Amino acid sequence: MFDAEKVKAECVKWIQEFFDKNGAGCNAVVGISGGKDSSVAAALCVEALGRERVIGVLMPCGEQHDIDMAELLVKHLGIKSYVVNIKDAVDGVKNNLPDDLKITSQTITNLPARIRMTTLYAISQSVNGRVVNTCNLSEDWVGYSTRYGDAAGDFSPMSHLTVTEVKEIGRLLGLPDVLVDKTPIDGLSGKTDEENLGFTYDELDRYIRTGEIDNPITKENIDKRHKANLFKLELMPSFKPE
């Protein structure tokens, strides 16, 4: 029963109100991967603010096989963009970690995401910007984001929308099908989201919105991930003396 037209209009108005209160005249700065989330987030900002106030940042780490999708989005929306290759920064951190430190695969996977967010803020502070968070509810639900990486930002237009709903809004915004329906990949491990998670977004979205799920093993997997990653959605715990 998702009313995409209504939600899109409400989201556009919300973005406008955010900027009125938190940076009238500022620009929206969004990391462009070429996937549906960054595409829809950028398109929402263009509708809310106008293309002249939206700046895309493409951040390949060396060679990016699907960077043509990011370039397609920038061209389609007609927004200004910058390209910053983060490979030297990623290698610089990895090569200067202590020799006796056992570096985990999770460290290597998440490092580029955190450097990308650092890059976005470096550009944002130089262009009078506000950084767009591009996460959606489905990914957040199971912790499929990097804390202080893609999970960061100044405002989040889609964190209460499932993957299915984000796609519907993307079509309403007139985005090319190749961007809306592009197989989601994390751009870090070389696997698709669904390969990493062990279930499909259709299954996850149905479970989130209706509580219904057919496979008890999948339900257990989703519930376990959700519980383990709730801390990512909360403010940092802080001690208050009595």
C-alpha positions as CSV (number, residue, x, y, z in Angstrom):
1,M,0.0,0.0,0.0
2,F,3.0,2.3,-0.4
3,D,2.0,5.6,-2.0
4,A,5.2,6.6,-3.8
5,E,3.9,9.9,-5.1
6,K,2.9,11.0,-1.6
7,V,6.1,9.9,0.0
8,K,8.2,11.5,-2.7
9,A,6.5,14.8,-2.3
10,E,6.9,14.7,1.5
11,C,10.5,13.8,1.2
12,V,11.2,16.7,-1.2
13,K,9.5,19.1,1.2
14,W,11.5,17.6,4.1
15,I,14.8,18.2,2.3
16,Q,13.8,21.8,1.6
17,E,12.9,22.4,5.2
18,F,16.1,20.8,6.4
19,F,18.1,23.2,4.3
20,D,16.0,26.2,5.4
21,K,16.9,25.4,9.0
22,N,20.4,24.0,8.7
23,G,22.0,25.9,5.8
24,A,19.9,28.1,3.6
25,G,21.7,28.4,0.4
26,C,24.0,25.5,1.1
27,N,24.7,22.7,-1.4
28,A,23.8,19.0,-1.1
29,V,27.0,16.9,-1.5
30,V,26.4,13.2,-2.3
31,G,28.8,10.4,-3.0
32,I,27.9,8.9,-6.4
33,S,28.4,5.1,-6.7
34,G,26.1,4.5,-9.6
35,G,23.7,2.4,-7.6
36,K,20.1,3.0,-6.8
37,D,20.6,4.6,-3.4
38,S,23.0,7.4,-4.4
39,S,21.0,7.9,-7.6
40,V,17.7,8.4,-5.9
41,A,19.2,10.5,-3.1
42,A,20.8,12.8,-5.7
43,A,17.6,13.0,-7.7
44,L,15.6,13.9,-4.7
45,C,18.0,16.7,-3.8
46,V,17.8,18.0,-7.4
47,E,14.0,18.1,-7.2
48,A,14.2,19.8,-3.8
49,L,17.0,22.3,-4.3
50,G,17.6,22.5,-8.1
51,R,20.5,20.9,-10.0
52,E,22.8,23.9,-9.4
53,R,22.8,23.1,-5.6
54,V,23.6,19.4,-5.9
55,I,27.2,18.3,-6.2
56,G,28.2,14.7,-6.9
57,V,31.4,13.1,-5.8
58,L,32.7,10.0,-7.6
59,M,35.3,8.1,-5.5
60,P,36.8,5.1,-7.2
61,C,39.4,3.1,-5.4
62,G,41.8,2.5,-8.2
63,E,39.8,1.0,-11.1
64,Q,36.0,0.9,-10.7
65,H,34.4,-1.4,-13.2
66,D,31.0,0.3,-13.1
67,I,32.0,3.9,-12.8
68,D,30.2,4.5,-16.1
69,M,26.9,4.1,-14.1
70,A,28.0,7.0,-11.8
71,E,28.9,9.1,-14.8
72,L,25.5,8.3,-16.4
73,L,23.7,9.6,-13.3
74,V,25.7,12.8,-13.2
75,K,25.0,13.4,-16.9
76,H,21.3,12.5,-16.5
77,L,20.8,14.9,-13.6
78,G,23.0,17.6,-15.1
79,I,24.8,18.2,-11.8
80,K,28.4,19.4,-11.1
81,S,30.7,16.6,-10.0
82,Y,34.2,15.9,-8.8
83,V,36.2,12.7,-9.2
84,V,38.5,11.8,-6.3
85,N,40.4,8.5,-6.5
86,I,40.9,7.3,-2.9
87,K,43.4,4.5,-3.6
88,D,46.4,6.4,-2.4
89,A,44.7,7.3,0.8
90,V,43.5,3.7,1.4
91,D,47.0,2.3,0.6
92,G,48.6,5.0,2.8
93,V,46.6,3.9,5.9
94,K,47.1,0.2,5.2
95,N,50.8,0.5,4.5
96,N,51.4,2.5,7.7
97,L,49.6,0.3,10.1
98,P,51.9,-1.4,12.7
99,D,53.7,-4.4,11.4
100,D,52.7,-6.5,14.3
101,L,49.0,-5.8,14.0
102,K,46.9,-8.6,12.6
103,I,44.7,-6.7,10.1
104,T,41.3,-8.3,9.7
105,S,39.4,-8.7,6.4
106,Q,36.6,-6.5,7.9
107,T,39.2,-3.7,8.5
108,I,40.2,-3.9,4.8
109,T,36.6,-4.0,3.6
110,N,35.4,-1.0,5.7
111,L,38.4,1.3,5.3
112,P,37.5,2.6,1.8
113,A,34.0,3.5,3.0
114,R,35.3,5.5,5.9
115,I,37.9,7.3,3.7
116,R,35.1,8.1,1.2
117,M,33.1,9.8,3.9
118,T,36.2,11.7,4.9
119,T,36.5,12.8,1.3
120,L,32.9,13.9,1.1
121,Y,33.3,16.1,4.2
122,A,36.5,17.5,2.8
123,I,34.7,18.6,-0.3
124,S,31.5,19.6,1.6
125,Q,33.4,22.0,3.8
126,S,34.9,23.6,0.8
127,V,31.7,24.2,-1.2
128,N,29.4,25.3,1.6
129,G,27.8,21.9,1.7
130,R,25.7,19.4,3.6
131,V,26.5,15.7,3.2
132,V,23.7,13.4,2.1
133,N,23.4,10.0,3.8
134,T,22.3,7.5,1.2
135,C,21.3,4.5,3.4
136,N,17.9,2.9,3.2
137,L,15.8,1.1,5.9
138,S,16.5,-2.4,4.5
139,E,20.3,-2.1,4.7
140,D,20.1,-0.3,8.1
141,W,17.8,-3.0,9.4
142,V,20.5,-5.7,9.1
143,G,23.5,-3.5,9.7
144,Y,24.6,-3.5,6.0
145,S,26.5,-0.2,6.2
146,T,29.8,1.0,7.6
147,R,29.6,3.0,10.8
148,Y,31.3,6.4,10.2
149,G,31.4,5.4,6.5
150,D,28.3,5.3,4.3
151,A,26.2,5.4,7.5
152,A,27.3,8.9,8.3
153,G,26.0,12.2,6.8
154,D,24.2,15.4,7.8
155,F,20.7,14.4,6.6
156,S,19.1,11.1,5.6
157,P,16.2,11.2,3.1
158,M,15.8,7.4,2.7
159,S,16.6,5.8,6.0
160,H,12.9,5.0,6.6
161,L,12.3,3.6,3.1
162,T,12.9,0.0,2.1
163,V,14.8,-1.0,-1.0
164,T,11.5,-1.7,-2.8
165,E,10.2,1.7,-1.9
166,V,13.4,3.5,-2.9
167,K,13.1,1.9,-6.3
168,E,9.5,3.0,-6.8
169,I,10.5,6.6,-6.0
170,G,13.5,6.3,-8.4
171,R,11.1,5.4,-11.2
172,L,8.8,8.4,-10.3
173,L,11.9,10.7,-10.5
174,G,12.5,9.5,-14.0
175,L,15.8,7.8,-13.4
176,P,17.1,5.4,-16.0
177,D,16.0,1.8,-15.3
178,V,19.6,0.7,-15.5
179,L,20.3,2.7,-12.4
180,V,17.2,1.9,-10.5
181,D,17.4,-1.9,-11.2
182,K,21.2,-2.2,-11.0
183,T,22.2,-5.3,-9.0
184,P,23.3,-3.9,-5.6
185,I,27.0,-4.5,-4.8
186,D,28.9,-3.1,-1.8
187,G,31.8,-2.0,-4.1
188,L,34.2,-3.3,-1.5
189,S,34.1,-7.1,-1.3
190,G,33.3,-7.8,-4.9
191,K,30.0,-9.6,-4.0
192,T,26.4,-8.5,-4.4
193,D,24.5,-7.4,-1.3
194,E,22.3,-10.5,-1.4
195,E,25.2,-12.8,-1.7
196,N,26.7,-11.3,1.4
197,L,23.5,-11.3,3.3
198,G,22.2,-14.7,2.4
199,F,18.6,-13.5,1.5
200,T,17.0,-11.2,-1.0
201,Y,15.8,-7.7,-0.5
202,D,12.3,-8.7,-1.5
203,E,12.3,-11.2,1.4
204,L,13.7,-8.6,3.8
205,D,11.4,-5.8,2.7
206,R,8.3,-8.0,3.1
207,Y,9.4,-9.1,6.5
208,I,10.1,-5.5,7.7
209,R,6.7,-4.2,6.4
210,T,4.4,-7.1,7.2
211,G,6.2,-9.4,9.6
212,E,5.7,-12.2,7.2
213,I,8.5,-14.6,6.0
214,D,8.4,-18.1,4.6
215,N,11.8,-19.5,5.6
216,P,12.4,-19.8,9.3
217,I,16.2,-20.0,8.7
218,T,16.0,-16.7,6.8
219,K,14.0,-15.2,9.7
220,E,16.6,-16.2,12.2
221,N,19.4,-14.8,10.0
222,I,17.6,-11.4,9.7
223,D,16.7,-11.2,13.4
224,K,20.2,-12.0,14.4
225,R,21.7,-9.4,12.1
226,H,19.1,-6.8,13.3
227,K,19.8,-7.3,17.0
228,A,23.6,-7.3,16.5
229,N,23.6,-4.1,14.6
230,L,21.1,-1.9,16.4
231,F,24.0,0.0,18.0
232,K,24.7,1.5,14.5
233,L,21.4,3.3,14.5
234,E,21.8,4.8,18.0
235,L,23.7,7.8,19.2
236,M,27.0,7.2,20.8
237,P,26.5,6.2,24.4
238,S,27.8,8.9,26.7
239,F,28.4,8.9,30.5
240,K,26.5,11.5,32.5
241,P,27.7,12.0,36.1
242,E,24.9,12.1,38.7
